[in-house]
Amino acid sequence: MLQEMLKKRDKIDVNTEKPEFTQITRRIRKRAKFLKNEYMENEARQINQAWYNRELEKVYYLAKNQKMGKTVQSGSKCPTHLLKNHVENHLNNGTELPDPEEITTNIPECLKTGKNVPFDDNGLSVGAPSKEELLEVYKSPEK
């Protein structure tokens, strides 16, 4: 069809039959674009089919290996108790740091009064505050 249009256009005199020449040229361009798109679509379809075939082949070989009793390697596995011990040792060893100088030498007054309060092993105050402590805190001006 494209060849026929090209032959027809070659027979037309451009100077005398200008509208017919442009019309055929437009049809030729449209036909060429259509053929190009059709070609590209076929190429894309072939690429997709090749990809699908490769994926199908992978699934086939995977199923074949499992059917024959072979196991698929999923990577090396570490015993959980060894991993737990390693993490505990890593996190607990060497985490005790010396107290900073600012805390040990220049203790503010607000922290000195707190030394008289009894604390448990977790560092929490033991018991409820006394009535005198509550009144003192309540009556003291906010800073």
Order of alpha helices (4+ residues) and beta strands (2+ residues): alpha-alpha-alpha-alpha-alpha-alpha
